[in-house]
């Protein structure tokens, strides 16, 4: 079920909502949930107060819709990247590279909405914790499946345990996003990828 309420007369169109949520993602990623004010969100999203409250009942509703939109967009981009992989090992590399590219420069400093939510909200907000847990489980399951694919196609040795290695690589991807907030250069981010790929030898 969508986090955005069913459109009624006077509500912004769906594409306008998506564009507005893309702007909200930036605010929440950079500022965090608590530091992001309604006035900042309204300005960034380009929606008048009336339209904002017709589409979302409060800041929490904006946040949950932004989180859903963030995962939707990022998952689609990652799926597109993985579709070009030639083997299980290559797809693991492409996944790690995908995270590394988002973990340096301006994109890195903007941060990851999932990681930010895990740090700021997941401890005491059950709904946020559930969203984060679902996202982490999906990422771990994907890594596990790619390692098993590598077993099947011979690109990853059978001695590499898919369960523990997937969890370790998940920690690497999330750690990259945390480090990205300090704005490391591309070479530093990719040196982590090179080291992580040795886990598949």
C-alpha positions in Angstrom: 0.0 0.0 0.0 1.3 3.4 -0.9 2.3 5.9 1.9 0.6 8.6 -0.1 -3.1 9.0 0.5 -5.5 8.3 -2.3 -5.8 11.4 -4.5 -8.9 13.5 -4.0 -9.9 16.7 -5.9 -7.3 19.4 -5.3 -4.5 17.0 -4.6 -1.2 17.3 -6.5 -0.9 14.8 -9.4 1.2 11.7 -8.9 4.2 13.0 -10.9 4.2 16.2 -8.8 4.2 14.1 -5.6 7.1 12.0 -6.9 9.1 15.2 -7.7 8.3 16.6 -4.3 9.3 13.5 -2.5 12.6 13.4 -4.4 13.3 16.9 -2.8 12.1 15.7 0.6 14.5 12.8 0.4 17.4 15.2 0.1 16.2 17.2 3.1 15.7 14.2 5.3 19.0 12.6 4.2 21.1 15.7 4.9 19.3 17.0 7.9 17.8 14.0 9.6 14.2 13.5 10.6 14.1 15.6 13.7 16.2 18.5 12.3 14.1 18.8 9.1 11.3 21.3 9.7 8.0 21.5 8.0 8.9 24.9 6.6 12.1 23.5 5.1 10.2 20.6 3.6 7.5 22.8 2.2 10.1 25.1 0.5 12.2 22.2 -0.9 9.2 20.2 -2.1 7.7 23.3 -3.9 4.2 22.6 -2.6 1.9 25.2 -1.0 0.8 24.4 2.5 -2.6 23.5 1.4 -1.4 21.0 -1.2 1.2 19.6 1.3 -1.4 18.8 3.9 -3.9 17.4 1.3 -1.3 14.9 0.2 0.3 14.2 3.7 -1.3 14.5 7.1 2.0 15.4 8.9 5.8 15.3 8.8 5.9 11.6 9.7 3.7 10.8 6.7 6.0 12.8 4.4 9.0 10.9 5.8 7.4 7.5 5.3 6.4 8.4 1.7 9.9 9.7 1.1 11.5 6.5 2.5 9.2 4.4 0.2 10.1 6.5 -2.8 13.9 6.4 -1.9 13.9 2.6 -1.8 11.8 2.4 -4.9 14.2 4.5 -6.9 17.4 3.0 -5.5 16.2 -0.6 -6.0 15.3 0.1 -9.6 18.7 1.6 -10.3 20.5 -1.3 -8.6 18.4 -3.8 -10.5 19.4 -2.1 -13.7 23.0 -2.2 -12.8 22.9 -5.9 -11.8 21.1 -6.9 -15.0 24.4 -6.1 -16.9 26.4 -8.5 -14.8 28.1 -11.5 -16.4 28.4 -13.7 -13.4 27.6 -13.9 -9.7 31.0 -12.5 -8.8 30.6 -9.7 -11.3 27.2 -8.8 -9.9 28.5 -8.7 -6.4 31.2 -6.3 -7.7 28.6 -4.2 -9.4 26.5 -4.0 -6.2 29.5 -2.9 -4.2 30.5 -0.4 -6.8 26.9 0.9 -6.8 27.3 1.7 -3.1 30.8 3.1 -3.5 29.7 5.5 -6.2 27.1 6.9 -3.7 29.6 7.1 -0.9 31.9 9.9 -2.0 31.7 13.6 -3.0 28.4 15.4 -2.9 26.3 12.2 -3.1 28.2 10.7 -0.1 27.8 13.8 2.0 24.0 13.8 1.3 23.9 10.4 2.9 21.7 7.3 2.8 18.1 7.7 4.0 18.1 4.0 5.2 21.3 4.4 7.2 20.2 7.7 8.6 16.9 6.3 9.7 18.6 3.3 11.3 20.8 5.6 13.4 18.2 8.3 14.3 14.8 6.6 14.5 15.0 2.8 14.6 15.7 2.5 18.3 12.4 4.0 19.4 10.1 4.2 16.4 8.7 0.7 15.6 7.4 1.7 12.1 10.8 3.2 11.1 12.6 0.2 12.5 10.4 -2.2 10.5 11.1 -0.2 7.3 14.9 -0.4 8.0 14.8 -4.1 8.9 12.9 -4.9 5.7 15.4 -3.0 3.6 18.4 -4.6 5.3 16.9 -8.1 4.9 16.3 -7.5 1.2 19.9 -6.4 0.7 21.3 -9.3 2.6 19.1 -11.8 0.7 20.2 -10.3 -2.6 23.9 -10.6 -1.7 23.3 -14.2 -0.6 21.6 -15.0 -3.9 24.4 -13.5 -5.9 27.0 -15.5 -4.0 25.1 -18.7 -4.6 24.8 -17.7 -8.3 28.6 -17.4 -8.2 28.8 -20.9 -6.8 26.6 -22.2 -9.6 28.5 -20.5 -12.4 32.0 -21.1 -10.9 33.0 -17.5 -10.4 33.0 -17.8 -6.6 34.6 -20.8 -4.8 32.3 -23.2 -3.0 34.3 -22.6 0.2 32.8 -19.0 0.4 29.9 -19.3 2.9 27.0 -17.3 1.4 25.3 -16.6 4.7 28.2 -15.1 6.7 29.7 -13.5 3.7 26.5 -11.8 2.7 26.1 -10.4 6.2 29.7 -9.1 6.1 29.3 -7.5 2.7 26.0 -5.9 3.9 28.0 -4.4 6.7 30.6 -3.1 4.1 27.9 -1.4 2.0 26.3 0.3 5.0 29.7 1.3 6.4 30.5 2.9 3.1 27.4 5.1 3.3 28.3 6.2 6.8 31.9 7.0 5.8 30.4 8.8 2.8 29.0 11.5 5.1 32.6 12.7 5.7 33.1 13.1 1.9 36.0 10.7 1.2 37.3 10.7 -2.4 36.4 8.1 -4.9 39.7 6.2 -4.6 39.2 5.6 -0.9 35.7 4.4 -1.4 36.8 2.0 -4.2 39.7 0.7 -2.1 37.1 -0.7 0.2 35.4 -2.5 -2.7 38.7 -4.0 -3.8 39.4 -5.3 -0.3 35.8 -6.6 0.1 36.0 -8.6 -3.2 38.9 -10.6 -1.7 36.3 -12.2 0.6 35.1 -14.0 -2.5 38.5 -15.6 -3.4 
